[in-house]
Amino acid sequence: MKYLVEQVERKKNEQVIHTIKLEIDYELLTLYDAMEMNNDEEIKDAKLKLSKLVKKLYLLNKLSTNA
C-alpha cells in the first residue's frame, strides 16, 4: 500500500512540475514581449514571476528526487 501511495504522489509531482515548466515558458514569452516594447513594469513583473516559478520548480524537483 505504501508503494502505491508513493507512486501516486510521484505522478502528481510530475504533473505539477510539467505545469510549472509550461508557466515558465509563458512567462519567458511575456518577458521577451515586454523587452521588445521596453516596458519596464512588465519586465519587472515577469522576472519576479519567473523567479518564484523557478524556486518552486527547484523545490519540487528536490522533493521528487528525495522520495
N, C-alpha and C positions, 0 to 999 in steps of 0.2 A: 504493500500500500504506500509506503514511504517513497518508493521508487516512482510510482505513478504520480504522486503529488509533485515530486521534483521535476518530472518530465513536463507536467502541465505548466509549472512555474517557468521553466526554461523556455518553453514555447511562447508563453505570454511575454517574457522579457525580449525574445527575438522579435516579436511583433511590435513591441514598443520601440525597440531600437530601430527597426525599419521605418517606423513612423517619424521618429526624430530625425533620421537621415533625410527623409523627404522634406521635413520642415527646414532643415539646414539648407538644402538645395534651393528651396523657395526664398529663404532669407538672403542667400547669396545672389540670387537674381534681383531681389529688391535692392540690395546694396549696390549692385552693378548699375541698375537704373538710376538710383539716387546719385551715384558718382557721375554718370553721364549728364545728369541735369544740374550738377553742382549744388544739390540740395543738402546742406549741412545737417539740418534737423533729421531728415530721413536717414542719412548716413549714420548719424549717432544712434538713432533708434535701431537700425538694422544691426549695427555692431554689438549693441547691448543684447539684443535678442540672440544673435549668433553666439555670443559669449555664454549666455545661460544655457542654450541648447547643447553646446559642446561640453560644458561641465556635466550636464545631465547625461549625455551620451557616455562620457568617460566613467561616471559612477555606475551606470547600468552595465557597461562592459566589464567593469571591475567586479561587480556583483555576479554576473553570469559566469565569469571565469573562475571565481572562488567557489561557486556552488558545486 
